[in-house]
Amino acid sequence: MRRILLGLALALIGASPALSACNDDLLTISNWSIKPIDSHMNELSFTLRSSAEKGIRMLDAQVRFTDRLGATIGPLTIQRDVAIPASGSFTGTRVWGPFTIERLLDVNAEDITAHTCVHAVVYDDGSTDVFE
């Protein structure tokens, strides 16, 4: 019975979108900053650079931060409907509540690496890429 439950749990984890395959080269984070808005909310700003040869008009992607010891902060969903020119950049600003990203306020930025994970993208010409 335990083997069946373990197998079911592993199958569900494998099907989870948060753990699905992604492209981590299409978008890179060139800059990020965080500041408190009040005692409960934080504002995260980030700039994404695209390596796509075509403009992007929609994407399913996340930003993740990792500290030097491998702990993850996030993931945070990137705005789905974006306009990123071919080989261009996009600056996003998101407001987050408690228990999400506030650790970024305290940790030394030199100890953090920012990553992107793109699951799917729609280009300006209507073509799509889904990374599985």
Protein Blocks (a to p, Z undefined) as FASTA:
>chain_A
ZZmmmmmmmmmmmmpmklmccdfklpccfbdcdddfblmbccdddddddfbfbdcfbdcd
ddddddfkopaedjddddfbdcddehiacdddddddehilmmmmmpcfklpccddddfbd
cdfkopacddZZ
